[in-house]
Amino acid sequence: MATPLDPQARAVLERIAQANLPPYPQLGAAGARALYRETRGRLSPPPPEVAHVADVRAGDIPVRFYRPPGTSASDALPVLVYFHGGGWTIGDLDTHDVVCREFAIHARCAVAAVDYRLAPEHKFPAAVEDAVAATHWVAAQAEALGLDPRRIAVGGDSAGGNLAAVVALVLRDEGGPDLAMQVLIYPATDMAADTPSHMRFAEGYVLTREAILWFRGNYLRGPEDESDWRASPLKATDLSRLPPAYVVTGGFDPLLDEGRAYADRLQAAGVPVTYECFEGMVHGFVTMGGVIAAAHHALSRCAQALRLAFAKAALAGGR
């Protein structure tokens, strides 16, 4: 039997239906950003305490740093470079603040949240360029930032998972810096958006097909970008020699099939992969920890994988 929709996820869907909010495409980018920020705040838990939070700049790119409780500025911490979700159009450092705090706490690492440029004002590949540049900056400035350059991971959810996967590919091809792990939470991996899960969950499960097509249209310059692996990492010809991956999907998410397909291709290419589908979950659930308990479960599972990956990187580096 198929796993049913989680009762807490169902309650969220009922709240969304009762609110009768306008679809993002009707609001335009600015209106959609404001609505997303407001609704995400209603679904998030109170932000947990961390040791330190600071807003800095990686060149022109805003970055928010978090350090976990019980650490000091003199500790050379591992770091997760994190890219928020939101269809490359919405989302920001505040909408994913709680997620980043939870990663810092449970993975015992610093988190560098990247406020990359958004579409449609900044089309593909602007977000990719910012994500790569910010990761390079973190590695180059590691000592000054109190970080260990040999223990860097990338991660993100949805569009951010797409960017994390692409950053891992770019850094591999550029010859580094080496990454300890990639954490891909319901990642967008194929701009074709034509899998069975896209059709099955096109309406009524938070992320609608109308919104997906709108996000894609905002981000891409034209149809030719769909096949570019920097937009669709599933289309990359070679997925070997990439860092270990932890891939999370939701069972009622339009992006389910492409997330699972990316995990399968990574594994087939010899990359160590842990794949976990939260069968009863909808898209975006990890940012809904105020009303969905599975959000904390998923983040803690990803964080545990990060801790193990950072430990292995420390041993390999002779620390």
Secondary structure, DSSP 8 states (H G I E B T S, - for coil): ------HHHHHHHHHHHHHT---HHHHHHHHHHHHHHHHHHHHS------SEEEEEEETTEEEEEEE-TT--TTS-EEEEEEE--STTTS--TTTTHHHHHHHHHHHTSEEEEE----TTTS-TTHHHHHHHHHHHHHHHTHHHHTEEEEEEEEEEETHHHHHHHHHHHHHHHHT----SEEEEES----TT--SHHHHHTSSSSSS-HHHHHHHHHHH-SSGGGGG-TTT-GGG-S---S---EEEEEEEE-TTHHHHHHHHHHHHHTT--EEEEEEEEEETTGGG-TTT-THHHHHHHHHHHHHHHHHHHHHHHTT-
